Amino acid sequence: MKDNLNKLFSQIRESNQCALGPRAFRDEDATRRHTEDEDEMRTRFAVDRDRILYSGSYRRYHGKTQVFSFTNLIDEEMTNRNLHVAHVSQISRTIGKYLRLNTELIEAIALGHDLGHPPFGHDGEKALSDSCVEHGIGEFHHNIESLHIVDCISRKGQGLNLTFQVRDGIISHDGEVHNTRLEPEFNKTEADIQDYITRKKGGEFVHWMPCTLEGCVVRIADTIAYIGQDIEDAIRFKILKREDLPKEATDYLGNTNSQIIETLIKSVIANSVDRDWIAFDEETSYHLLELKKFNYKYIYTDENVKHANAIINRTMGMLFDIYMEDIRTNNTKSMIFKHFLDHKVDAYREGLSPAEQVRDFIATMTDRYYNEQLKDHFLPWKW
């Protein structure tokens, strides 16, 4: 039976590899920092995908805000981080299929790219970054934290030992930067990643691209996934009406999420097939940028959003200081011990500073857990 299975697995692997285009990254070229036995049934990238999928950090996606903080407490159909990641995975695999790229590599990157997002989305990220800078550990960036999670926090601090190509794709996604064309930096090394982390934490802008076309697909799919969905959520939250949308951009791209996604996917496929880059055409890119500007002006800086922002900004630093004091005084009854440090190997506890440990604890929180911590520490009484 075992011989028959191994023969079947080998045939399927060979068939899948033959279906890849000449620009796809091959599984046999994947590298890990620590060597390990090969899986009989799964490719290296399939192993990475499954390690991410079954991790605790992946489970917590469901409890984290995408854009509108606190709204999931009253409307569970508002987009959360879990839905966004699923959309990025589906969109990027669709693009990858038509470009004959490695969809298992794409899926692993897509599922892991936002693991490091703290509670309350980009508002929480900014507030946490301010606390990190104040405590001397540099700026907080969720893409760097995502890599840190798979390398140093998961599996009790032992890490997942993912391939370099998946790790690079995770740290190299950036849906906020507008790019018409993404060209991979094929020859990146581990030293390049560490240099990027140092410079980025220091506040420097760094031009940074994935090392594979598959990583570029996920990066461009990240934008495709959120741009129209944020509009749908804003309409649902009654911040916008559909007739408020910019006419020129929506006449070209569409004025619903499904129309926008279809237009953008087709543009990427048409302009990337048999190319050494992943790209929109210029006209589509122009209208996409106009829609991004509209979203920033009328959604991300709306008064309702800024009100939630103020709450997060006021409380993040206070929680950070409380956990720092708990570590300093070895308050083992604190949740940072009971729910985090007590479940980490010595290498993690001894290798990171207290401020870095507090950063990691807060970054792993869901919105609900963060709220419960606020209640525990700041309510004037407890029943």
Order of alpha helices (4+ residues) and beta strands (2+ residues): alpha-alpha-alpha-alpha-alpha-alpha-alpha-alpha-alpha-beta-alpha-alpha-alpha-alpha-beta-alpha-alpha-alpha-alpha-alpha-alpha
